[in-house]
Amino acid sequence: MDHHAAIDSCERLEQAGYAEEHRSRSVQIDGRQVSVQEFLISAWTLPENVRYEVIRTRHDRKQAREHEPTTS
């Protein structure tokens, strides 16, 4: 997630009324209690985790690409 997407998502949460006291609230998902904070963290980290899984899979299949440094 680039920094603009992170800032945008935080601003949208604020506009929706999300506040600090909401972090510990939880819901049940597939029989497991999940806090709002856990849900948000997983949503924010999912794209990066998928990217690394693709990189690992390519490496395991000997299809790795040359490293491309990210630009700031």
SULVENLIN-V744275 format. One record per helix or strand. SS is the DSSP state (hx for helix, st for strand). FROM is the first residue (numbers start at 1). LEN is the number of residues. If there is no record, write none. Layout:
SS,FROM,LEN  SS,FROM,LEN
This chain:
hx,3,13  hx,20,3  st,26,4  st,32,4  hx,36,25
